[in-house]
Amino acid sequence: MQYRAPRWLAGHGAFAGNVQTIWPALYSKAHVDHGHAPVAYRRERWDTPDGDFIDVDFLAAGEMAAAPDAKARPRVQVVLFHGLEGSSQSHYARAFAHWAHAMGWDYVVPHFRGCSGELNRAPRTYHSGDHEEINWILRRLSLAHAGPTVAVGVSLGGNALLRWAQEAGGEAAQVVQAVVAISSPLDLAAAGHALGRGFNRQIYTRMFLNTMKPKALAKLQQYPGLANEAALRAARDLYEYDNVFTAPLHGFANTEDYWARCSSKPGLKAMRDVPALVLNARNDPFVPASSLPGRGEVGPAVTLWQPHEGGHVGFPSGRFPGHVADLPQVVGHWLKQQIRT
């Protein structure tokens, strides 16, 4: 991938990475204001095998004016797994929705538990290696769809998607034809510690904890004694939060155990069954460039794109104030090359 930030967002070092992250999330038009109607999803609530629920948002090609050849052959289904505290309304999710519509592809955004606007029922929530949840979701979607299925994961969702492909091994190819991970923290310890320092801690970590901690405290109202409330309230970074809540809640001994077992980087070397695109900007403030894999650290099915610019799920383009429509275009072109009809 050859990507260069527009001149009005270009720069060097950490400043450029932060600007290319923050501006698209807050101010880019995400293609919504480029002559398109807002994305109108159809929501389904699915009961989970463990008695909980998730909300899944669908945008079928026919629900917006489909591409002219959309009915000429079985439609492709693209499934997007959002990032930490994201949803189907995240700027990247809406950008991919408009791209899928233009392609005549069906589009699905499953919400991780607690991310669809309503607290889930079970004690568990979601985490960076939630491959069992992704397995259940993808298999159900694939079985119900006549055409090919591909999957895209963004940030946390991308790491979890890669962990699913690694755990599924040869069976993954029976479910999807390709997977993409965008701006994913492949080494969770490196990303977690990066988010716990300096500007990252003051801006990004605070933003995440502002929604994560109230949800966790609401869980304690549902299930008294589920976690140490005082320690949860005192958590000031993701390491402390994961140590008191995420790790023990999902069967990990502590933060170190959780981050080590859920990182997808160690398993990239063995990936050879499903084509996988792993896209990370080298100026991503969440994901240190030093933690990214080299060509010798991944298997034959893995394609690495590591442009020098782009930020975290940013990749803004165009004249001021910019948009993020180019990201799904470039990723989608790669996906089209992998699909077998």
C-alpha positions in Angstrom: 0.0 0.0 0.0 1.4 3.4 -1.0 -0.3 6.0 1.2 0.7 9.6 1.8 -1.3 11.9 4.0 -2.7 15.1 2.4 -0.5 18.1 2.8 -2.7 19.8 5.3 -2.3 16.7 7.6 1.2 15.7 6.7 4.1 15.9 9.1 6.7 13.9 11.0 6.9 12.0 14.2 4.3 11.5 16.9 2.5 14.7 16.1 1.6 13.6 12.6 0.5 10.2 13.8 -1.8 11.7 16.4 -3.3 14.3 13.9 -3.9 11.6 11.3 -5.7 9.5 14.0 -7.8 12.2 15.7 -8.9 14.3 12.7 -10.5 11.5 10.7 -12.3 10.2 13.8 -13.7 13.5 14.7 -14.0 15.6 11.5 -13.6 13.6 8.3 -16.8 13.2 6.4 -16.5 9.4 6.2 -18.2 9.6 2.8 -21.6 10.2 4.6 -21.7 13.8 3.4 -20.5 13.1 -0.1 -23.9 13.0 -1.6 -24.9 9.8 0.1 -27.8 9.2 2.6 -26.8 8.2 6.1 -26.3 4.5 6.6 -29.6 2.9 7.7 -28.9 -0.5 9.1 -31.4 -3.3 9.9 -30.7 -4.7 13.3 -31.1 -8.2 14.5 -30.7 -9.5 18.1 -29.1 -12.9 18.3 -29.2 -15.1 21.4 -25.8 -16.4 22.2 -25.1 -20.1 23.1 -24.4 -19.0 26.7 -27.7 -17.2 27.2 -26.6 -13.7 26.4 -27.3 -11.6 23.3 -25.5 -9.6 20.7 -26.9 -7.0 18.2 -25.9 -7.4 14.6 -26.5 -4.6 12.0 -27.1 -5.5 8.4 -27.0 -3.5 5.2 -28.1 -5.7 2.3 -27.3 -4.5 -1.2 -31.0 -4.1 -1.9 -31.6 -1.9 1.1 -29.8 0.9 -0.6 -29.7 1.4 -4.4 -27.5 -1.5 -5.3 -24.9 -1.5 -8.0 -26.3 -2.4 -11.5 -24.8 -5.9 -11.5 -25.5 -6.7 -7.9 -28.0 -9.5 -8.8 -26.1 -11.0 -11.6 -24.3 -13.5 -9.3 -24.4 -14.4 -5.6 -23.4 -11.3 -3.6 -20.3 -11.1 -1.5 -20.9 -10.6 2.2 -18.3 -8.5 4.0 -18.4 -8.7 7.8 -16.7 -5.9 9.8 -15.6 -6.4 13.4 -15.2 -3.0 15.1 -12.5 -1.8 17.5 -12.4 -1.1 21.2 -15.7 0.6 22.2 -16.6 1.0 18.5 -19.9 0.2 16.8 -21.6 0.2 13.4 -21.6 4.0 13.6 -17.9 4.4 13.9 -16.4 6.5 11.1 -14.6 3.6 9.6 -17.7 1.3 9.8 -19.8 3.9 7.9 -17.1 4.4 5.3 -17.0 0.6 4.7 -20.8 0.6 4.5 -20.8 3.1 1.7 -18.1 1.3 -0.1 -19.9 -2.1 0.2 -23.1 -0.4 -1.2 -21.2 0.9 -4.2 -19.9 -2.6 -4.8 -23.3 -4.2 -4.5 -22.0 -6.3 -1.6 -23.9 -7.2 1.6 -22.5 -5.7 4.7 -22.7 -6.8 8.3 -21.4 -5.3 11.6 -21.7 -7.6 14.6 -21.4 -5.7 17.9 -19.2 -7.1 20.6 -21.1 -7.5 23.8 -22.0 -4.2 25.4 -21.1 -2.1 22.4 -24.5 -1.8 20.7 -26.0 0.7 23.2 -27.4 -1.8 25.7 -25.6 -3.7 28.5 -25.4 -7.4 27.8 -26.8 -9.9 30.2 -23.9 -12.2 31.0 -21.0 -11.4 33.3 -18.5 -11.6 30.4 -18.0 -8.7 28.0 -15.4 -8.8 25.1 -11.7 -8.8 24.8 -8.8 -8.5 22.2 -8.6 -12.3 21.6 -12.3 -13.1 21.6 -11.9 -15.7 18.8 -14.6 -18.0 20.2 -17.2 -15.2 19.8 -16.0 -14.5 16.3 -16.1 -18.2 15.4 -19.8 -18.4 16.3 -20.7 -15.2 14.5 -18.8 -15.9 11.3 -20.1 -19.5 11.0 -23.7 -18.4 11.5 -23.3 -15.6 8.9 -21.6 -17.8 6.4 -24.1 -20.6 6.6 -27.0 -18.2 6.1 -25.4 -16.5 3.0 -25.3 -17.9 -0.5 -22.3 -16.0 -1.7 -18.7 -15.7 -0.5 -17.9 -14.2 2.9 -14.9 -12.0 3.7 -14.1 -10.4 7.1 -12.5 -7.2 8.1 -11.4 -6.4 11.6 -10.4 -2.9 12.9 -8.0 -2.4 15.7 -9.1 -4.8 18.5 -11.5 -6.5 16.1 -8.6 -7.1 13.7 -6.4 -8.8 16.3 -9.4 -11.0 17.5 -10.1 -11.9 13.8 -6.5 -13.0 13.2 -6.6 -15.0 16.4 -9.8 -16.7 15.1 -8.1 -17.5 11.8 -5.1 -18.9 13.7 -7.3 -21.1 16.0 -9.5 -22.3 13.1 -6.6 -23.3 10.9 -7.7 -25.1 7.8 -11.4 -24.8 8.8 -11.2 -21.0 8.4 -11.2 -21.4 4.6 -14.6 -23.1 4.8 -16.1 -20.0 6.5 -14.4 -17.0 4.8 -12.3 -16.5 1.7 -10.1 -13.7 3.1 -9.5 -11.7 6.3 -8.2 -8.2 6.8 -6.8 -6.6 10.0 -6.5 -2.8 10.0 -4.5 -0.9 12.6 -4.5 -3.9 14.9 -2.4 -4.2 18.1 -0.7 -7.5 17.0 1.5 -7.3 20.1 -0.9 -6.4 22.9 1.8 -5.7 25.5 3.6 -3.3 23.2 0.3 -1.5 22.4 -0.9 -1.5 25.9 2.2 0.0 27.3 2.3 2.6 24.5 -1.3 3.7 25.4 -0.2 4.0 29.1 2.4 6.7 28.5 2.4 10.5 28.0 0.0 12.0 25.5 -1.6 8.6 24.7 -2.5 8.1 28.4 -4.0 11.6 28.7 -6.0 11.5 25.5 -6.7 8.0 24.2 -6.6 5.9 27.4 -8.8 8.5 29.1 -11.3 8.4 26.2 -11.5 4.6 26.4 -11.8 4.4 30.1 -14.6 7.0 30.1 -16.9 4.5 28.5 -15.3 1.2 29.7 -15.4 1.9 33.4 -19.1 2.9 33.6 -20.0 -0.3 31.8 -17.8 -2.4 34.1 -19.4 -0.7 37.1 -22.8 -1.5 35.7 -21.7 -5.1 35.5 -20.9 -5.0 39.2 -24.5 -3.9 39.8 -25.7 -6.9 37.8 -23.2 -9.2 39.5 -22.1 -8.0 42.9 -18.6 -9.1 43.7 -17.6 -9.7 40.1 -14.6 -7.5 40.5 -12.9 -5.3 43.0 -14.9 -2.0 42.7 -12.3 0.2 44.5 -9.5 -1.1 42.2 -11.7 -0.7 39.1 -12.5 2.9 40.0 -8.8 3.6 40.6 -7.6 2.1 37.3 -5.8 4.9 35.3 -4.6 2.9 32.3 -5.5 -0.2 30.3 -3.0 -2.3 32.2 -4.7 -1.6 35.5 -8.2 -1.9 34.0 -7.4 -5.3 32.3 -5.7 -6.6 35.5 -8.8 -6.0 37.7 -11.6 -6.6 35.2 -10.9 -7.9 31.6 -8.4 -10.6 32.5 -10.0 -12.3 35.5 -13.5 -11.9 33.9 -12.4 -13.9 30.8 -10.3 -16.6 32.4 -6.8 -15.0 32.3 -4.5 -14.9 35.4 -3.6 -11.2 35.0 -2.9 -8.6 32.4 0.4 -10.2 31.3 -1.3 -13.5 30.7 -4.2 -11.9 28.8 -1.9 -9.8 26.6 0.5 -12.7 25.9 -2.2 -15.3 25.1 -4.4 -13.0 23.0 -1.7 -11.3 20.8 -1.9 -12.4 17.2 1.7 -11.7 16.2 3.2 -15.0 17.4 0.7 -17.0 15.3 1.2 -15.1 12.1 4.1 -17.3 11.1 1.8 -20.4 10.9 -1.0 -18.8 8.8 -1.2 -20.5 5.4 -4.8 -21.4 4.9 -6.8 -18.1 4.4 -5.4 -15.0 2.6 -4.8 -12.3 5.3 -4.0 -8.7 4.8 -2.4 -7.0 7.8 -2.4 -3.2 7.5 -0.5 -1.0 10.0 0.7 2.6 9.6 4.2 2.9 11.0 3.2 6.2 12.7 0.2 4.7 14.6 0.4 6.1 18.1 -1.3 3.0 19.5 0.9 0.4 17.8 4.7 1.0 18.0 6.4 0.4 14.6 9.1 -1.6 16.5 6.4 -4.1 17.4 5.2 -4.8 13.8 6.1 -8.1 12.2 8.6 -8.3 9.3 8.2 -10.5 6.3 10.1 -13.3 7.9 7.7 -13.4 10.8 4.6 -14.2 8.9 3.3 -17.2 6.9 2.7 -17.5 3.2 -0.9 -16.5 3.4 -0.1 -13.1 5.1 0.3 -9.9 3.2 1.9 -7.0 5.1 1.1 -3.4 4.3 3.0 -0.9 6.5 2.9 2.6 5.1 4.9 5.3 6.9 1.8 7.5 7.4 -1.9 7.0 8.3 -2.2 7.1 12.1 -4.6 4.7 13.9 -7.5 3.8 11.6 -7.0 7.1 10.0 -5.6 7.2 6.4 -7.4 10.5 5.6 -7.5 11.7 2.1 -8.7 14.6 0.0 -9.0 18.4 0.4 -9.8 19.9 3.8 -11.7 18.6 5.8 -11.0 15.3 4.1 -12.6 11.9 4.2 -11.7 8.3 4.9 -13.3 6.7 1.7 -9.9 5.7 0.3 -9.2 3.1 3.0 -12.1 0.8 2.1 -11.4 1.3 -1.6 -7.8 0.1 -1.2 -8.7 -2.7 1.2 -11.7 -3.7 -1.0 -9.5 -3.9 -4.1 -7.3 -6.4 -2.3 -10.4 -8.4 -1.1 -11.8 -8.6 -4.7 -8.5 -10.2 -5.8 -9.0 -13.0 -3.2 -12.6 -13.9 -3.9 -13.5 -17.1 -5.8 -17.0 -17.2 -7.2 
